Amino acid sequence: MSPTRPGPLLLGVRHHGPGSARAVRAALDAARPAAVLVEGPPEGDALLELAADPGMRPPVALLAHAADDPAKAAFWPLAEFSPEWVAIRWAQEQDVPVRFIDLPAAHTLAGQEEADAPDSVRLDPLGVLAQTAGYDDPEHWWEDVVEHRGAGAADPLGAFEALGEAMGALREAYGDGGHTRDLVREAFMRQRMRAARREFGEDYAVVCGAWHVPALRARTTVAADKALLTGLPRLRVETTWVPWTHRRLARAGGYGAGITSPGWYAHLFAARDRPVERWLTKVAGLLREEDRQVSSAHVIEAVRLAETLAAVRGRPLPGLAETLEAVRAVMCDGSDVPLALVEDRLVVGDVLGEVPDAAPVVPLQRDLTRQQRSLRLKAEAQDRELELDLRKDTDAAKSLLLHRLRLLGIEWGTPAASRGSTGTFRETWRLRWEPELSVRVAEAGIWGTTVLAAATAKAEAEAAGAAELGEVTTLAEQCLLAGLAGALPGVLRALADLAALDTDAARLAKALPALARSLRYGDVRGTDASALGTVATGLADRICVALPAACAAGLDADGAAELCGHVDGVHRAIGLLADTGTADGLWERWSAVLGALAGRDTVPGLIRGRAARLLLDEGRLPAEETARLMGLALSPAAAPPDAAGWIEGFTGGGAGGGTLLVHDDRLLGLIDTWLVSVPERAFIDVLPLLRRTFGAFEPGVRRSLGDLVRRGPGAAPAAGSGSGQAPAGFAPELDPARADAVLDVVRLLLDGPERIPATPG
């Protein structure tokens, strides 16, 4: 306690500044105030005792959200090196009262629309002070003046007094500096200080942003402050602690004081001596983990270079800029690639805080936490891939949880392409927990108290409100992936109703693939999706009736491309339906549709070519008929753009189009003959389309086609020709011995030896 102090101890700080944090602790140790007031929403007072819980590990944030609209929320982040956190912990260790004094979140959230306009010119106080001192970078100035000052300064209050005077001069010159909302906040802070004065006299400390110190020190009347606070909008809010990350500290939020290097600041706060040497040792360890050759000699040389750079630039100690330049030159061989890794992992970092179980949460969050623990799915701030085998109970449960969260809008995990098997029993997820997901969980809490109940209720509500068939088919797929058997009846009713009313062939075709996938995944996951079979088959039959007329309805190039994509999607979907055994005779009906599309000259060439290719791949179009259709499409009577579209549909719509031409000299000859007969002006028009088509082929295929075309159509020796042998890779018939040799490899690629029967003998 300091009886000689004329007023409260005002400690103006930089939010998330380690130098400020050390200075705050030193000042509090010296002054020993009877109470501590901290900038923050008063609704958090009831939660302050949790800061002393052993389960609380910064960085964390105080979250306040509107009780009836969780999306309307605000965060007040605190790191271990935040002066406010240091003040809170000091007060708890000394057993003195600690309270928040900023404007209540009830007013802040209600008045978000009235906050300072984002495009208004707002003063950067540190930027002005740095410029005045001759610095072009505020971070460099702050490091030199505060961070490098050290914790053992003779006068622990000197820095606060100097910074307060500087801010006072800025407030006299610039007023509110464009921070008009701060006037209201400061009025409320002064009211809280008056209440503290009545309870503790002048023996209390205030920890707040340095910008506010002159306003809190100014003498104003109670009536003037009340006038500023009268009539403020208000709403009911709920508050809790949530985990935060260093990466999120790098963005403005809460105090509006985002920093660029939270990992570096955390290191400065934790390293009581030799911070540069310890930092560069960390860097060396990281680079060694990435298999870079970094020795102790590199660390020593980097320290020397950083100190030399600081001396040349007149800085008291090396800062982040000097250490990074030393790392680039000494440890990274001048490359920015490994340096980017250092900046991402160490300068920023992926540290994720923790909050104790006693922190208030919505029931949905509690259920999610329980499932995370039971499934050993730890929320982490860095990206990580999760490979799941759906045949294992635990992996299947993880998949269900992640799919249910996605349906609720909680994007903790996103599906990713698997690096291994692509079978239906495999899933790959990319996981990353962001602090904002806590808000998404609170929002989703309106749907239910458990993840399963909330996802079911939301799916039912979305099905009831869906206006388009595609929305419901996608929802049906999500329900099956998420195992929401309770929501399926309502989704299927909506699906049947919309499917019966929709007559647009494109929308019907767009909806079918999701239904087919739903049936396939329902079978894989053991989910009863039989009711979908009837709907899917009926939808496929309607597509078979409506599609030929839709494709012949005077389509432009974009419309033809869109419908061609739908033809591909329907073809794959009908293949899945046939595999599930839910559609007898559907393949035959679909093949008849493709045959009609391939032979009807009113259909755009792109779609005709694609239909012919699909029939050929399925073995339902003889080679002679394929050649006849190509000859008609590429005849002199055909318009060059339409003929080029046919080639694109035939060769570019799927894998192996170029290989087909390599192995069928007759088809390649037809294309070659057509191409040399195209008039010059028409050739220029179709050239971009042809380049796009042939440019999609594999390099080896393009090289083989070039060799064949260079020899000229029919010039390559064939079986039975004068040379007596076919060129390498060509023969009139399949070679069974060579084909059998690849079966073992194909079994491995398909991840299921049972799919290909072993070759006899």
C-alpha positions in Angstrom: 0.0 0.0 0.0 1.3 3.5 -0.9 -0.2 6.2 1.4 1.8 9.0 -0.4 0.2 8.3 -3.8 -2.1 11.3 -4.7 -4.6 9.2 -6.7 -5.3 5.8 -8.1 -2.4 4.0 -9.8 -3.1 4.3 -13.5 -1.1 1.8 -15.5 -1.5 2.5 -19.2 -0.4 -0.6 -21.3 -0.2 -1.9 -24.7 -2.6 -4.9 -25.0 -0.7 -8.2 -25.4 2.6 -6.4 -24.8 5.1 -8.6 -22.8 7.1 -5.5 -21.8 3.9 -3.9 -20.4 3.1 -7.2 -18.7 6.4 -7.3 -16.9 6.1 -3.6 -16.0 2.6 -4.1 -14.6 3.7 -6.9 -12.3 6.7 -4.8 -11.1 4.5 -1.8 -10.5 1.9 -3.8 -8.6 4.6 -5.4 -6.5 5.9 -2.0 -5.6 2.6 -0.2 -5.0 0.6 -3.1 -3.4 -2.8 -1.7 -4.1 -5.9 -2.8 -2.2 -7.9 -3.5 -5.4 -7.2 -3.9 -9.2 -9.5 -2.7 -11.9 -8.9 -4.1 -15.4 -10.2 -3.0 -18.8 -12.9 -5.6 -19.8 -16.7 -6.1 -19.7 -18.2 -6.2 -16.1 -20.2 -9.3 -17.1 -17.0 -11.2 -16.8 -16.6 -10.5 -13.1 -18.4 -13.7 -12.1 -15.9 -15.7 -14.2 -12.7 -14.2 -12.9 -12.3 -16.8 -10.2 -11.8 -19.4 -13.0 -8.6 -17.6 -14.0 -7.0 -19.3 -10.9 -8.2 -22.7 -11.9 -5.4 -25.1 -12.7 -7.3 -26.1 -15.9 -7.1 -22.5 -17.3 -4.2 -22.1 -19.7 -3.8 -19.0 -21.8 -4.4 -17.9 -24.5 -8.1 -17.7 -23.7 -10.8 -15.2 -24.4 -13.8 -13.9 -22.6 -16.7 -14.5 -24.9 -19.9 -12.5 -24.6 -22.9 -13.2 -26.9 -26.5 -12.1 -27.1 -28.6 -14.7 -25.3 -31.1 -14.9 -28.1 -28.7 -14.5 -31.0 -25.3 -16.2 -30.3 -24.0 -15.0 -33.7 -23.9 -11.5 -32.2 -20.8 -11.9 -30.1 -17.5 -10.3 -29.1 -14.2 -11.6 -27.7 -11.7 -10.2 -25.2 -8.6 -12.3 -25.8 -5.9 -12.7 -23.1 -2.5 -14.3 -23.4 0.0 -15.2 -20.8 1.9 -12.1 -21.8 -1.1 -9.8 -21.7 -0.9 -7.1 -19.0 -4.5 -7.6 -18.1 -4.0 -11.3 -17.5 -0.9 -10.5 -15.4 -2.9 -8.0 -13.3 -5.7 -10.5 -12.8 -3.4 -13.2 -11.6 -1.4 -10.8 -9.4 -4.7 -9.8 -7.6 -5.7 -13.4 -7.1 -2.3 -14.4 -5.8 -2.4 -11.4 -3.3 -6.0 -12.1 -2.4 -7.2 -8.6 -3.4 -10.4 -7.8 -5.3 -10.2 -7.6 -9.1 -12.9 -6.3 -11.3 -13.6 -5.4 -15.0 -14.5 -1.7 -15.7 -15.1 -1.3 -19.4 -18.4 -0.7 -21.0 -20.7 -3.7 -20.5 -21.0 -6.1 -23.3 -24.8 -5.7 -23.1 -24.3 -2.2 -24.5 -21.4 -3.0 -26.8 -23.2 -5.8 -28.6 -26.5 -3.9 -28.9 -24.7 -0.9 -30.4 -22.4 -2.8 -32.8 -24.1 -1.1 -35.8 -23.4 2.3 -34.3 -19.7 1.7 -33.7 -17.0 3.7 -35.4 -17.3 3.4 -39.2 -14.7 1.0 -40.6 -13.6 3.6 -43.2 -13.2 6.4 -40.8 -9.7 7.8 -40.2 -8.5 6.6 -36.8 -5.3 7.7 -35.1 -2.7 5.1 -34.4 -1.1 6.5 -31.1 2.0 4.3 -31.2 2.5 5.1 -34.9 2.5 8.9 -34.1 4.9 8.5 -31.2 7.2 6.3 -33.2 7.2 8.8 -36.1 7.9 11.6 -33.6 10.9 9.7 -32.3 12.3 9.2 -35.8 11.1 5.5 -36.3 9.3 4.4 -39.5 8.1 1.2 -37.8 6.0 1.4 -34.6 7.0 -2.1 -33.6 10.7 -1.2 -33.7 10.0 1.8 -31.5 8.0 -0.2 -29.0 10.7 -2.9 -28.8 13.4 -0.3 -28.2 11.5 1.8 -25.6 9.6 -0.9 -23.7 10.4 -4.5 -24.6 14.2 -4.0 -24.3 13.9 -1.9 -21.1 14.1 -5.1 -19.0 12.2 -6.1 -15.8 14.8 -4.8 -13.4 14.4 -1.0 -14.1 15.1 1.2 -11.1 11.7 2.9 -11.2 8.9 0.5 -12.0 6.4 3.4 -12.5 8.7 5.5 -14.7 7.6 4.0 -18.0 3.9 4.3 -17.2 4.3 8.0 -16.2 6.2 8.7 -19.4 3.7 6.9 -21.6 0.8 8.6 -19.9 2.3 12.0 -20.5 2.9 11.2 -24.2 -0.7 10.0 -24.6 -1.9 13.1 -22.8 -0.2 15.2 -25.4 -1.7 13.2 -28.2 -5.2 13.5 -26.7 -4.7 17.3 -26.5 -3.7 17.5 -30.1 -6.0 15.0 -31.7 -9.0 14.7 -29.3 -10.6 11.3 -29.5 -8.4 10.5 -32.6 -11.4 9.2 -34.5 -12.2 6.7 -31.7 -15.6 8.2 -31.0 -16.9 5.2 -29.2 -14.1 5.5 -26.6 -15.7 8.5 -25.1 -18.6 6.4 -24.0 -16.4 3.6 -22.7 -14.2 6.1 -20.8 -17.3 7.6 -19.1 -18.3 4.2 -17.8 -14.8 3.5 -16.7 -14.8 6.7 -14.6 -18.1 5.6 -13.0 -16.5 2.3 -12.0 -13.5 4.2 -10.6 -15.8 6.4 -8.5 -17.4 3.3 -7.1 -14.0 1.8 -6.3 -13.0 5.1 -4.6 -16.0 4.9 -2.3 -14.9 1.4 -1.3 -11.1 1.5 -1.3 -10.3 5.3 -1.2 -7.4 6.1 -3.6 -5.7 2.8 -2.9 -6.5 0.9 -6.1 -4.8 0.3 -9.5 -6.3 0.6 -13.0 -4.8 -1.5 -15.8 -6.1 -0.2 -19.2 -4.9 0.8 -22.7 -2.5 3.7 -22.5 -4.7 5.7 -24.8 -7.4 5.9 -22.1 -5.2 7.1 -19.2 -5.5 10.9 -19.9 -9.3 10.5 -20.1 -9.5 8.6 -16.8 -7.2 11.1 -15.1 -9.3 14.0 -16.3 -11.7 15.6 -13.9 -15.2 15.3 -15.2 -18.6 15.6 -13.4 -20.9 12.7 -12.7 -23.6 14.4 -14.6 -21.5 14.7 -17.7 -20.6 11.0 -17.7 -24.2 10.0 -17.1 -25.3 12.1 -20.0 -23.0 10.1 -22.3 -24.4 6.8 -21.0 -28.1 7.7 -21.0 -30.2 5.9 -23.6 -27.6 3.3 -24.7 -29.2 0.3 -26.3 -29.0 -2.9 -24.2 -29.6 -6.6 -24.7 -29.3 -9.7 -22.5 -25.9 -11.4 -22.9 -24.2 -14.6 -21.7 -20.5 -14.9 -21.0 -17.9 -17.6 -20.7 -14.3 -18.4 -21.3 -13.2 -20.0 -24.5 -9.8 -21.3 -25.8 -8.0 -18.9 -28.0 -4.9 -19.3 -30.2 -1.7 -17.4 -30.9 -2.8 -17.2 -34.6 -6.0 -15.4 -33.6 -4.0 -13.0 -31.5 -2.4 -11.9 -34.7 -5.7 -10.4 -35.8 -7.5 -7.4 -34.4 -10.4 -8.4 -32.1 -11.7 -7.9 -28.6 -9.6 -4.9 -27.6 -8.9 -4.2 -31.2 -5.3 -4.8 -30.6 -4.2 -7.6 -32.8 -0.4 -8.2 -32.9 1.8 -9.6 -35.7 4.1 -11.8 -33.7 2.4 -13.5 -30.7 4.9 -16.4 -30.6 7.8 -14.0 -30.4 6.1 -11.9 -27.7 5.4 -15.1 -25.7 9.0 -16.0 -25.9 10.1 -12.5 -24.8 7.8 -12.8 -21.8 8.9 -16.3 -20.8 12.7 -15.8 -21.4 14.0 -14.0 -18.3 17.5 -13.8 -19.8 19.4 -14.2 -23.1 16.2 -14.0 -25.2 17.9 -13.9 -28.6 20.1 -16.9 -27.9 17.2 -18.9 -26.6 15.0 -17.9 -29.6 17.6 -18.9 -32.1 18.1 -22.2 -30.4 14.3 -22.8 -30.9 14.7 -21.9 -34.5 17.5 -24.4 -34.9 15.4 -27.1 -33.3 12.5 -26.5 -35.7 14.7 -26.5 -38.8 16.4 -29.7 -37.6 12.9 -31.3 -37.3 12.5 -30.4 -41.0 15.7 -32.2 -41.9 17.8 -29.1 -42.4 21.4 -29.2 -41.5 21.7 -26.7 -38.6 24.4 -27.0 -36.0 25.4 -25.2 -32.8 27.9 -23.2 -34.9 24.9 -21.8 -37.0 23.2 -20.7 -33.8 26.4 -18.9 -32.5 27.0 -17.2 -35.9 23.3 -16.1 -36.1 23.5 -14.6 -32.6 26.6 -12.6 -33.6 25.0 -11.4 -36.8 21.8 -10.3 -35.0 23.8 -8.4 -32.4 25.9 -6.8 -35.2 22.8 -5.7 -37.1 21.3 -4.2 -33.9 24.5 -2.3 -33.2 24.7 -0.9 -36.8 21.1 0.2 -36.6 21.6 1.8 -33.2 19.2 -0.5 -31.4 19.9 -1.5 -27.7 19.2 -5.2 -28.4 18.4 -7.3 -31.5 14.7 -7.3 -32.3 12.5 -9.6 -34.3 13.7 -8.0 -37.6 17.4 -8.6 -36.8 16.9 -12.2 -35.6 14.9 -13.1 -38.7 17.5 -11.6 -41.0 20.2 -13.5 -39.2 18.1 -16.7 -39.5 17.6 -16.2 -43.3 21.3 -15.5 -43.9 22.9 -18.1 -41.6 20.4 -21.0 -41.2 18.3 -20.7 -44.3 21.1 -20.1 -46.9 19.3 -16.9 -47.9 16.1 -18.7 -48.8 12.7 -17.4 -47.8 11.1 -20.8 -47.9 12.4 -22.2 -44.6 12.1 -18.7 -43.2 8.4 -18.8 -43.9 8.2 -21.9 -41.8 9.9 -20.2 -38.9 7.6 -17.2 -39.2 4.5 -19.5 -39.2 5.5 -21.9 -36.5 7.4 -19.7 -34.1 6.8 -16.0 -34.8 3.0 -16.6 -34.9 2.6 -20.2 -33.6 -0.4 -22.5 -33.2 -0.6 -22.5 -29.4 -4.2 -23.3 -28.3 -5.3 -22.4 -24.8 -7.5 -24.5 -22.5 -10.4 -23.6 -20.2 -11.5 -25.6 -17.1 -14.6 -27.8 -17.2 -16.2 -25.5 -14.7 -16.6 -22.7 -17.3 -20.2 -22.2 -18.2 -21.1 -23.6 -21.6 -24.3 -24.4 -23.5 -25.4 -28.1 -23.2 -24.4 -28.8 -26.8 -20.8 -27.8 -26.1 -20.7 -30.1 -23.1 -21.9 -33.0 -25.2 -19.4 -32.2 -27.9 -16.6 -32.1 -25.3 -17.7 -35.4 -23.9 -17.6 -37.0 -27.4 -14.2 -35.4 -28.2 -12.8 -37.1 -25.1 -14.4 -40.5 -25.6 -13.2 -40.6 -29.2 -9.8 -39.1 -28.4 -10.4 -36.3 -30.9 -8.4 -33.4 -29.4 -9.2 -29.9 -30.6 -5.9 -28.5 -32.0 -5.1 -25.1 -33.5 -2.8 -26.5 -36.3 -4.0 -28.4 -39.4 -3.8 -32.1 -39.2 -5.1 -34.9 -41.4 -7.3 -37.7 -40.0 -7.5 -41.0 -41.9 -10.6 -43.1 -41.0 -11.5 -46.7 -41.8 -15.3 -46.9 -41.5 -15.1 -50.6 -40.8 -13.8 -49.8 -37.3 -16.4 -48.7 -34.7 -14.3 -45.9 -33.3 -13.4 -44.4 -36.7 -17.1 -44.7 -37.8 -18.1 -42.8 -34.7 -15.6 -40.1 -35.4 -16.9 -39.8 -39.0 -20.5 -39.5 -37.7 -19.5 -36.7 -35.3 -17.7 -34.7 -37.9 -20.5 -35.0 -40.4 -23.1 -34.0 -37.8 -21.0 -30.9 -36.9 -20.7 -29.9 -40.5 -24.5 -30.1 -40.9 -24.7 -27.8 -37.9 -22.3 -25.3 -39.5 -19.5 -26.2 -37.2 -16.6 -26.7 -39.7 -14.1 -28.3 -37.3 -13.3 -30.8 -40.0 -13.5 -30.7 -43.8 -13.4 -33.7 -46.1 -10.1 -34.1 -48.0 -8.8 -36.2 -50.8 -7.3 -39.4 -49.5 -3.6 -40.0 -50.2 -4.2 -43.8 -50.0 -7.2 -45.8 -51.0 -10.3 -44.1 -52.4 -12.6 -46.9 -51.5 -16.0 -46.2 -49.8 -14.7 -47.5 -46.5 -12.1 -44.8 -46.3 -12.4 -41.1 -45.3 -9.8 -38.4 -44.9 -10.5 -35.2 -42.9 -8.5 -32.1 -42.4 -9.1 -30.8 -38.8 -8.4 -27.4 -37.4 -10.1 -25.8 -34.4 -10.7 -22.1 -34.7 -11.9 -20.0 -31.6 -14.9 -18.8 -33.6 -16.2 -22.3 -33.6 -17.2 -21.8 -30.0 -19.7 -19.2 -31.3 -21.0 -21.6 -33.9 -21.6 -24.2 -31.2 -23.5 -21.6 -29.2 -25.6 -20.8 -32.2 -26.3 -24.4 -32.9 -27.4 -24.9 -29.3 -30.9 -23.7 -30.3 -31.4 -27.0 -32.2 -30.8 -29.3 -29.3 -28.8 -30.2 -26.2 -26.7 -33.0 -27.9 -24.9 -33.1 -31.2 -27.3 -35.9 -32.5 -30.5 -34.2 -31.4 -29.4 -30.8 -32.8 -28.3 -32.2 -36.2 -31.5 -34.2 -36.5 -33.7 -31.1 -35.6 -31.8 -28.9 -38.1 -32.0 -31.4 -40.9 -35.8 -31.8 -40.4 -36.2 -28.0 -40.4 -34.1 -27.5 -43.5 -36.1 -30.3 -45.3 -39.4 -28.7 -44.4 -38.2 -25.3 -45.7 -36.4 -26.5 -48.9 -37.6 -24.9 -52.1 -35.4 -26.8 -54.6 -34.9 -30.5 -55.2 -31.1 -30.2 -55.2 -31.2 -28.9 -51.6 -33.1 -31.9 -50.3 -31.0 -34.5 -52.2 -27.9 -33.0 -50.7 -29.5 -33.0 -47.3 -30.5 -36.6 -47.7 -26.8 -37.5 -48.4 -25.7 -35.5 -45.4 -28.2 -37.3 -43.2 -26.9 -40.7 -44.3 -23.3 -39.7 -43.8 -24.2 -38.3 -40.4 -26.3 -41.3 -39.4 -29.4 -39.2 -38.8 -32.0 -42.0 -39.1 -34.5 -39.9 -37.2 -34.4 -37.1 -39.7 -34.6 -39.3 -42.8 -38.5 -39.8 -42.9 -39.1 -36.0 -43.0 -36.3 -35.5 -45.6 -37.7 -38.3 -47.8 -41.2 -36.8 -47.7 -39.9 -33.5 -48.8 -37.8 -35.2 -51.5 -40.7 -37.1 -52.9 -42.9 -34.0 -52.9 -40.4 -31.8 -54.7 -39.4 -34.6 -57.2 -43.0 -35.1 -58.2 -43.5 -31.4 -58.9 -40.2 -30.6 -60.7 -40.2 -31.1 -64.5 -36.8 -29.4 -65.3 -34.5 -32.1 -66.7 -31.3 -30.2 -65.6 -32.5 -29.9 -62.0 -33.6 -33.6 -62.0 -30.2 -34.6 -63.4 -28.4 -32.5 -60.9 -30.3 -34.1 -58.0 -29.8 -37.8 -58.9 -26.0 -38.2 -58.1 -26.5 -37.2 -54.5 -29.3 -39.7 -54.1 -27.1 -42.5 -55.7 -24.2 -41.6 -53.4 -26.6 -41.7 -50.4 -27.7 -45.2 -51.3 -24.1 -46.3 -51.7 -22.9 -44.8 -48.4 -26.0 -46.0 -46.6 -25.0 -49.5 -47.5 -21.4 -49.0 -46.5 -22.3 -47.5 -43.1 -25.0 -50.0 -42.3 -27.7 -47.3 -42.5 -31.1 -48.3 -43.8 -31.5 -46.2 -46.9 -33.9 -48.5 -48.8 -36.6 -45.9 -48.9 -34.3 -43.8 -51.1 -34.2 -46.5 -53.7 -37.7 -46.0 -54.8 -37.3 -42.2 -55.1 -34.0 -42.5 -56.9 -35.3 -45.0 -59.4 -38.4 -42.9 -60.1 -36.1 -39.9 -60.6 -33.9 -41.7 -63.0 -36.8 -42.9 -65.1 -38.1 -39.3 -65.4 -34.6 -38.2 -66.4 -34.6 -40.9 -69.1 -37.8 -39.4 -70.5 -37.0 -35.7 -70.2 -33.3 -35.5 -71.1 -33.4 -36.1 -74.9 -35.9 -33.3 -75.4 -33.9 -31.0 -73.1 -30.7 -31.7 -75.0 -32.3 -30.8 -78.4 -33.8 -27.6 -77.3 -31.5 -25.1 -79.1 -28.8 -25.0 -76.5 -26.0 -22.5 -76.7 -22.4 -23.4 -75.8 -22.7 -22.8 -72.1 -26.0 -24.7 -71.9 -24.6 -27.6 -73.8 -21.6 -27.8 -71.5 -23.8 -27.7 -68.4 -26.0 -30.5 -69.7 -23.0 -32.5 -70.8 -21.8 -32.4 -67.2 -25.3 -33.6 -66.0 -25.1 -36.5 -68.5 -21.8 -37.6 -66.9 -23.3 -37.2 -63.4 -26.4 -39.2 -64.3 -24.3 -41.9 -65.9 -22.2 -42.4 -62.8 -25.3 -42.3 -60.6 -27.1 -45.0 -62.6 -24.0 -47.1 -62.3 -24.2 -46.8 -58.5 -27.9 -47.5 -58.5 -27.3 -50.6 -60.6 -24.6 -51.8 -58.1 -27.1 -51.5 -55.3 -29.6 -53.6 -57.1 -32.4 -51.1 -56.7 -33.1 -50.5 -60.4 -33.9 -53.5 -62.7 -33.6 -52.6 -66.3 -32.4 -49.1 -65.6 -29.0 -49.6 -67.5 -30.9 -50.7 -70.6 -33.2 -47.6 -70.5 -30.3 -45.3 -69.9 -28.3 -46.9 -72.7 -31.2 -46.3 -75.1 -31.2 -42.6 -74.0 -27.5 -42.3 -74.8 -28.0 -44.0 -78.1 -30.7 -41.4 -79.0 -28.5 -38.6 -77.9 -25.5 -39.9 -80.0 -27.5 -40.3 -83.2 -29.7 -37.2 -83.1 -28.2 -34.4 -85.2 -30.3 -31.7 -83.4 -28.3 -32.4 -80.2 -25.1 -30.3 -79.8 -22.0 -32.0 -80.9 -20.5 -31.9 -77.4 -23.3 -34.0 -76.0 -23.4 -36.3 -79.0 -19.7 -37.0 -78.7 -20.0 -37.6 -74.9 -22.9 -40.0 -75.3 -21.0 -42.0 -78.0 -18.0 -42.2 -75.7 -20.0 -43.4 -72.7 -21.7 -46.2 -74.8 -18.3 -47.2 -76.2 -16.8 -47.5 -72.7 -19.7 -49.6 -71.5 -19.2 -52.0 -74.5 -22.7 -51.1 -75.9 -21.4 -49.4 -79.1 -19.5 -51.4 -81.6 -16.3 -50.0 -83.0 -17.7 -49.8 -86.5 -20.7 -47.8 -85.3 -18.4 -45.5 -83.3 -16.5 -44.8 -86.5 -19.7 -44.2 -88.4 -20.9 -41.7 -85.9 -17.6 -39.9 -85.9 -17.6 -39.8 -89.6 -21.0 -38.2 -89.7 -20.0 -35.7 -87.0 -16.8 -34.7 -88.9 -18.3 -34.7 -92.4 -17.8 -31.6 -94.6 -21.5 -30.8 -94.1 -21.0 -30.4 -90.3 -20.3 -26.9 -88.9 -16.6 -26.8 -87.7 -17.5 -25.6 -84.1 -20.1 -28.4 -83.8 -17.5 -31.0 -85.0 -14.9 -29.6 -82.6 -17.5 -29.9 -79.8 -18.0 -33.6 -80.8 -14.3 -34.3 -80.5 -14.2 -32.6 -77.1 -17.1 -34.6 -75.8 -15.7 -37.9 -77.2 -12.1 -37.4 -76.0 -12.2 -34.9 -73.2 -15.1 -35.9 -71.1 -13.3 -38.7 -69.2 -10.0 -40.4 -68.6 -8.5 -42.4 -71.5 -9.9 -40.3 -74.4 -6.5 -39.7 -75.8 -5.4 -43.3 -75.2 -8.4 -44.4 -77.2 -7.1 -42.5 -80.3 -3.6 -43.8 -79.8 -4.9 -47.4 -80.0 -7.5 -46.9 -82.7 -5.8 -45.7 -85.9 -9.2 -45.5 -87.7 -10.7 -42.9 -85.3 -7.5 -40.9 -85.3 -7.5 -40.9 -89.1 -11.0 -39.6 -89.2 -10.1 -36.7 -86.9 -6.9 -36.0 -88.9 -8.8 -36.0 -92.2 -11.4 -33.6 -90.8 -8.8 -31.3 -89.3 -6.9 -30.8 -92.5 -10.1 -30.1 -94.4 -11.3 -27.3 -92.1 -11.2 -23.9 -93.9 -8.6 -21.4 -92.6 -11.1 -19.0 -91.1 -13.1 -21.7 -89.4 -9.9 -23.3 -88.1 -8.9 -20.2 -86.3 -12.4 -20.2 -84.6 -12.2 -23.8 -83.4 -8.5 -23.7 -82.5 -9.0 -22.7 -78.8 -11.5 -25.5 -78.4 -9.2 -28.1 -79.9 -6.2 -26.9 -77.9 -8.3 -27.2 -74.7 -9.3 -30.7 -75.7 -5.9 -32.1 -76.7 -4.1 -30.1 -74.0 -5.9 -32.1 -71.3 -4.3 -35.4 -72.5 -1.3 -36.8 -70.6 2.1 -35.8 -71.9 2.9 -39.4 -73.0 -0.4 -39.6 -74.9 0.2 -36.3 -76.7 3.7 -37.5 -77.7 2.3 -40.8 -79.0 -0.4 -39.0 -81.0 2.2 -36.7 -82.4 4.3 -39.7 -83.6 1.3 -41.3 -85.2 0.1 -38.1 -87.0 3.7 -37.4 -88.2 3.7 -40.8 -90.0 0.3 -40.0 -91.5 -3.0 -41.8 -91.3 -2.6 -45.5 -92.2 1.2 -45.1 -92.5 1.9 -47.0 -89.3 2.6 -50.7 -90.0 -0.2 -52.9 -88.9 -0.5 -56.6 -88.3 -0.5 -58.5 -91.6 1.1 -55.6 -93.4 4.3 -55.8 -95.4 6.5 -55.6 -92.2 4.7 -58.5 -90.7 4.4 -57.0 -87.3 2.5 -54.3 -85.4 4.3 -51.3 -83.9 5.1 -51.5 -80.2 1.9 -51.3 -78.1 -0.4 -52.1 -81.0 -2.2 -55.4 -81.9 -5.5 -56.3 -83.5 -6.4 -58.4 -80.4 -5.8 -58.3 -76.6 -2.8 -60.1 -75.3 -4.1 -62.2 -72.4 -0.7 -62.9 -70.9 0.2 -59.2 -70.7 -3.2 -58.2 -69.4 -3.1 -60.8 -66.6 0.3 -59.5 -65.5 -1.2 -56.3 -64.1 -4.1 -57.8 -62.1 -2.1 -58.0 -58.8 -1.3 -54.3 -59.1 -4.9 -53.4 -59.9 -6.1 -55.3 -56.8 -3.8 -53.2 -54.7 -4.9 -49.9 -56.3 -8.6 -50.8 -55.7 -7.8 -51.7 -52.1 -9.8 -54.9 -52.2 -8.4 -58.2 -53.5 -11.9 -59.6 -53.4 -13.0 -57.3 -56.2 -10.9 -59.0 -58.9 -11.0 -62.8 -59.1 -7.7 -64.5 -59.3 -6.6 -65.6 -62.7 -6.9 -69.3 -63.1 -3.5 -71.0 -63.4 
